[in-house]
Amino acid sequence: MSELLTAASVLLGIIGVLNAIWYDDIKSGLSKKMPPHKEDRAGIISDLKSILWARAFPLSLASTCIGLVFLPPSIQIILQSGKAYIDFGICNILNYDPIATSLVLVQIFMCALATQSVVSAFKLYLKIKSGER
């Protein structure tokens, strides 16, 4: 179990660093105003596409894949914990595995980061498509 936690933590750290580095670019892309005339939008659309394909999409893909890799063990831990609490009651709360619990917490953070990344990439995609109209 500790190997899983180590791998998940390292991967979350890498994705977290990439998110920290690229978030300002993604945020600035989302905040750009689209000119009213279609002829004036080419430069902004080009910038948005660059941000989408070089930053937002890879971050979304990586965080989602990593989140999916560690989802089955996390679900198994949650189900086992739930069964133990049902079988032994609230007194079992002191008898938990901190490593397994930490893996579930890392998984929760990874899912939150993946969700935020996917939403940002989708917003960029929608902004590009609306600018191309």
C-alpha positions in Angstrom: 0.0 0.0 0.0 2.8 2.4 0.8 4.2 2.0 -2.8 0.8 3.1 -4.2 0.7 6.1 -1.9 4.3 7.0 -2.9 3.5 6.7 -6.6 0.2 8.6 -6.3 1.8 11.4 -4.2 4.7 11.8 -6.6 2.4 12.0 -9.6 0.1 14.4 -7.8 3.1 16.6 -7.1 4.2 16.6 -10.7 0.7 17.5 -11.9 0.4 20.1 -9.2 3.7 21.7 -10.4 2.6 21.7 -14.0 -0.7 23.2 -13.0 1.0 25.9 -11.0 3.3 26.7 -14.0 0.6 26.7 -16.6 -2.4 28.0 -14.7 -1.6 31.7 -15.4 -1.4 31.0 -19.2 -4.7 29.1 -19.1 -6.4 31.8 -16.9 -5.1 34.6 -19.2 -6.5 32.7 -22.2 -9.9 32.4 -20.6 -9.9 36.1 -19.7 -9.1 37.4 -23.2 -11.8 39.4 -24.8 -12.9 38.4 -28.3 -13.0 41.3 -30.8 -16.5 41.9 -32.2 -15.3 41.5 -35.8 -14.4 38.1 -37.0 -11.5 39.4 -39.0 -9.8 40.7 -35.9 -10.0 37.4 -34.0 -7.4 35.3 -35.8 -4.5 36.2 -33.5 -6.5 35.6 -30.3 -7.9 32.3 -31.6 -4.4 31.2 -32.6 -3.2 32.1 -29.0 -6.1 30.2 -27.5 -5.4 27.1 -29.6 -1.8 27.2 -28.5 -2.8 27.4 -24.9 -5.4 24.6 -25.3 -3.1 22.1 -27.1 0.2 22.9 -25.3 -1.1 23.5 -21.8 -4.7 22.8 -20.9 -5.3 19.6 -22.9 -2.1 17.8 -21.8 -2.7 18.8 -18.2 -6.3 17.6 -18.4 -5.3 14.3 -20.0 -2.5 13.6 -17.6 -4.5 14.4 -14.4 -7.5 12.4 -15.6 -5.4 9.4 -16.5 -3.5 9.5 -13.2 -6.8 9.9 -11.3 -8.3 6.9 -13.1 -5.3 4.7 -12.4 -5.6 5.1 -8.6 -9.4 5.2 -8.5 -10.0 1.4 -8.1 -7.8 1.0 -5.1 -9.3 4.1 -3.5 -12.8 2.8 -4.0 -11.8 -0.6 -2.6 -10.4 1.1 0.5 -13.6 3.2 0.9 -15.8 0.1 0.6 -13.7 -1.9 3.1 -13.8 1.0 5.6 -17.6 1.3 5.2 -18.1 -2.4 5.7 -15.9 -2.3 8.8 -17.9 0.6 10.3 -21.1 -1.1 9.5 -19.9 -4.4 11.1 -18.1 -3.0 14.1 -19.8 0.4 14.6 -18.2 3.8 15.3 -15.8 2.2 17.8 -13.8 1.1 14.8 -12.9 4.7 14.0 -9.7 4.4 16.0 -8.7 1.3 14.1 -7.8 2.7 10.6 -4.9 2.5 8.3 -3.4 5.9 7.9 -1.5 4.9 4.7 -4.7 3.8 3.1 -6.5 6.9 4.3 -3.8 9.0 2.8 -4.1 7.3 -0.5 -7.8 8.2 -0.6 -7.0 11.8 0.3 -4.4 12.0 -2.5 -7.0 10.5 -4.8 -9.5 13.2 -3.8 -7.0 15.9 -4.5 -6.1 14.4 -7.9 -9.8 14.2 -8.9 -10.3 17.8 -7.9 -7.3 18.9 -9.9 -8.4 16.8 -12.9 -11.9 18.3 -12.7 -10.5 21.8 -12.6 -8.2 21.0 -15.5 -10.9 19.5 -17.7 -13.3 22.3 -17.0 -10.7 24.9 -18.0 -9.8 23.0 -21.2 -13.4 22.7 -22.1 -14.0 26.5 -21.5 -11.0 27.2 -23.7 -12.4 24.9 -26.4 -15.8 26.7 -26.2 -14.2 30.1 -26.4 -12.2 29.0 -29.5 -15.4 27.6 -31.2 -17.4 30.8 -30.4 -14.6 32.9 -31.8 -14.6 31.0 -35.0 -18.3 31.7 -35.7 
